[in-house]
Amino acid sequence: MKNYDAKIEIDQLNGQSLENFHAVFGGSLVSGKDSDFDAVRQLWNKMIDKKPGLIAQCTGVHDVIQAVKFARNNNLKVAVRGAGHNVAGNASIDNGLMIDLSNMRTVMVDPKKKTAVVQGGANWGDVDRETQAFGLACAGGVVSDTGVGGLTLGGGLSWFRRKAGMSIDNLIGADVVLADGSYVHASDSENQDLFWAMKGGGGNFGIVTSFHFNLYELGPEVMMAACLYPRKEAEKAMRFWIDFTRDLPDEISSDCIHWAIPKHPAFPPELQGQRVTGLASMYFGSAQEGEKLLQPLREVATPLLDLSGIIPYTAVNKMFDPFLVKGTLNSYWKSLYVEDINEELMHLLINRANQAPTNQCLLSIRNLQGAISRVHEDMTAFGDRSGRFLVSIDTMWEDDADNDRCVEYTKEFFDEVHNYSNGQVYFNFNSDMSGSQDLAGDSFGSNYQKLKDIKAKYDPDNFFRINANIKPSK
Ligand SMILES: Cc1cc2nc3c(=O)[nH]c(=O)nc-3n(C[C@H](O)[C@H](O)[C@H](O)COP(=O)(O)OP(=O)(O)OC[C@H]3O[C@@H](n4cnc5c(N)ncnc54)[C@H](O)[C@@H]3O)c2cc1C
């Protein structure tokens, strides 16, 4: 196995090698010598401060292939960046080569077939804009600048997840540059093992230059309930919500959040900073029908703020944008699936939310099941889908001085929730793999060995390793 662990400074490469790369590469090559280096290397999580030796900003498949070959020929470690939202910072690397797809954002919709081909560096805002032009929607992220690449390869939870399943469940094909620089298509009829592995196995198997998705008719307007109750009503709101989500139609996807109203001009000054428990849901279908069905979520107690309404679907996926701006918040996230939330766990969640070290901390609990759990665990790499809820501890803060206490709070909270779960985490909401358990093993369950075998077939040297890494079987 080749050792890509060697720390190689790009500056130490022989000049000819870099020159040759420059000559064949279509996009920009950015290094520490360039004035825009800091802006280009910036990731979503402000806490990650990796400095790649070189950033290869690809313009298309050709550039991706050239970048892979350049890295291989020079034994460089690589990181692959989609939109750079991953909180673990897996899109970047110190000293090595960042293969940056963030300029590859074209979305091509086929309105007749109701499908889209989406380039590997597009974000969900790009997809929503282009698909909604035809009254269609793709099951993707709820913040518009989140990347299609990382989100899809890790699963993908949308505001209509219970109707459509995860993003991977709507993936019908992928164009992939493999670790040896070759280019293949993967689907249910070509390279089926690779296609299966990419549905939840993350960026382990290759660089996806285009994703092919099935789309749904939706919008342009949908009903969104977003009701914020004062934190003193947390118990009442949560108990109601847990019961509300017990027997829901697939058309309703629902979250319970514990947050503080941000210091932002969008909110009345007297409410800013107040801690709240929010009940948020989107209805997939007629907005009027949705308004009726979601009304109970707005009547649990007297809300501090009710932001509910019939709004464009594109606006639903921009609702959180102003408060989660790239490069503004240090972030340390951990997540776990739980089968159910009993009284004991509910109190734990509320007590911990009340102890949140900063007002930017978000505890979000997503109701799952519906179409998600109708896909058997061996159908995709993702693994077990039986969890009724996903608990995500999204700890965020502004001041570096708070780093230690915020990380410690998250780890302790995670360990407590772990007692109520089967140990499966959602890698897309995970800053690291710390903790006593083998998180990869726990999460992929019975799919783990098969994933290791497929990794050995497509990437025997573990060239793609800056991710939720699956080591190749020997
Ligand atoms: C503000 C915010 C909102 C979010 N909202 C949601 C949400 O609604 N639903 C949800 O499910 N998740 C959500 N997430 C989590 C999200 O799924 C992950 O952060 C995901 O990694 C983002 O993808 P990206 O392409 O931006 O990530 P990046 O940081 O660019 O990459 C993440 C990983 O994926 C790999 N990768 C990225 N693109 C490719 C590609 N084309 N080919 C091969 N490998 C690739 C990278 O190498 C890296 O290992 C959110 C995260 C944030 C910070």
PDBQT file of the ligand as one rigid body, heavy atoms in Angstrom, charges set to zero:
ROOT
HETATM    1  C1  LIG A 501     -25.203  24.934   7.984  1.00  0.00    +0.000 C 
HETATM    2  C2  LIG A 501     -25.320  23.485   7.645  1.00  0.00    +0.000 A 
HETATM    3  C3  LIG A 501     -26.528  22.962   7.230  1.00  0.00    +0.000 A 
HETATM    4  C4  LIG A 501     -26.654  21.608   6.921  1.00  0.00    +0.000 A 
HETATM    5  N1  LIG A 501     -27.877  21.122   6.533  1.00  0.00    +0.000 NA
HETATM    6  C5  LIG A 501     -28.000  19.804   6.252  1.00  0.00    +0.000 A 
HETATM    7  C6  LIG A 501     -29.260  19.263   5.831  1.00  0.00    +0.000 A 
HETATM    8  O1  LIG A 501     -30.243  19.958   5.680  1.00  0.00    +0.000 OA
HETATM    9  N2  LIG A 501     -29.334  17.932   5.600  1.00  0.00    +0.000 N 
HETATM   10  C7  LIG A 501     -28.257  17.106   5.733  1.00  0.00    +0.000 A 
HETATM   11  O2  LIG A 501     -28.399  15.904   5.491  1.00  0.00    +0.000 OA
HETATM   12  N3  LIG A 501     -27.061  17.603   6.094  1.00  0.00    +0.000 NA
HETATM   13  C8  LIG A 501     -26.910  18.919   6.357  1.00  0.00    +0.000 A 
HETATM   14  N4  LIG A 501     -25.693  19.414   6.747  1.00  0.00    +0.000 N 
HETATM   15  C9  LIG A 501     -24.562  18.503   6.875  1.00  0.00    +0.000 C 
HETATM   16  C10 LIG A 501     -23.972  18.253   5.504  1.00  0.00    +0.000 C 
HETATM   17  O3  LIG A 501     -24.596  17.133   4.937  1.00  0.00    +0.000 OA
HETATM   18  C11 LIG A 501     -22.471  17.978   5.582  1.00  0.00    +0.000 C 
HETATM   19  O4  LIG A 501     -21.833  19.081   6.152  1.00  0.00    +0.000 OA
HETATM   20  C12 LIG A 501     -21.883  17.696   4.204  1.00  0.00    +0.000 C 
HETATM   21  O5  LIG A 501     -20.591  17.168   4.374  1.00  0.00    +0.000 OA
HETATM   22  C13 LIG A 501     -21.849  18.934   3.354  1.00  0.00    +0.000 C 
HETATM   23  O6  LIG A 501     -21.409  18.652   2.058  1.00  0.00    +0.000 OA
HETATM   24  P1  LIG A 501     -20.323  19.588   1.344  1.00  0.00    +0.000 P 
HETATM   25  O7  LIG A 501     -20.155  19.092  -0.024  1.00  0.00    +0.000 OA
HETATM   26  O8  LIG A 501     -20.637  21.019   1.576  1.00  0.00    +0.000 OA
HETATM   27  O9  LIG A 501     -19.098  19.198   2.261  1.00  0.00    +0.000 OA
HETATM   28  P2  LIG A 501     -17.529  19.252   2.078  1.00  0.00    +0.000 P 
HETATM   29  O10 LIG A 501     -17.032  19.782   3.375  1.00  0.00    +0.000 OA
HETATM   30  O11 LIG A 501     -17.100  19.955   0.863  1.00  0.00    +0.000 OA
HETATM   31  O12 LIG A 501     -17.184  17.719   1.946  1.00  0.00    +0.000 OA
HETATM   32  C14 LIG A 501     -17.565  16.789   2.914  1.00  0.00    +0.000 C 
HETATM   33  C15 LIG A 501     -17.011  15.413   2.591  1.00  0.00    +0.000 C 
HETATM   34  O13 LIG A 501     -17.583  14.950   1.369  1.00  0.00    +0.000 OA
HETATM   35  C16 LIG A 501     -16.592  14.758   0.379  1.00  0.00    +0.000 C 
HETATM   36  N5  LIG A 501     -17.110  15.271  -0.888  1.00  0.00    +0.000 N 
HETATM   37  C17 LIG A 501     -17.761  16.425  -1.105  1.00  0.00    +0.000 A 
HETATM   38  N6  LIG A 501     -18.137  16.516  -2.402  1.00  0.00    +0.000 NA
HETATM   39  C18 LIG A 501     -17.696  15.390  -3.001  1.00  0.00    +0.000 A 
HETATM   40  C19 LIG A 501     -17.778  14.889  -4.324  1.00  0.00    +0.000 A 
HETATM   41  N7  LIG A 501     -18.384  15.559  -5.287  1.00  0.00    +0.000 N 
HETATM   42  N8  LIG A 501     -17.217  13.679  -4.592  1.00  0.00    +0.000 NA
HETATM   43  C20 LIG A 501     -16.600  12.968  -3.612  1.00  0.00    +0.000 A 
HETATM   44  N9  LIG A 501     -16.495  13.399  -2.341  1.00  0.00    +0.000 NA
HETATM   45  C21 LIG A 501     -17.041  14.593  -2.042  1.00  0.00    +0.000 A 
HETATM   46  C22 LIG A 501     -15.380  15.531   0.877  1.00  0.00    +0.000 C 
HETATM   47  O14 LIG A 501     -14.196  14.995   0.439  1.00  0.00    +0.000 OA
HETATM   48  C23 LIG A 501     -15.508  15.417   2.380  1.00  0.00    +0.000 C 
HETATM   49  O15 LIG A 501     -14.968  14.190   2.830  1.00  0.00    +0.000 OA
HETATM   50  C24 LIG A 501     -25.534  20.769   7.042  1.00  0.00    +0.000 A 
HETATM   51  C25 LIG A 501     -24.308  21.298   7.443  1.00  0.00    +0.000 A 
HETATM   52  C26 LIG A 501     -24.195  22.635   7.750  1.00  0.00    +0.000 A 
HETATM   53  C27 LIG A 501     -22.890  23.180   8.227  1.00  0.00    +0.000 C 
ENDROOT
TORSDOF 0
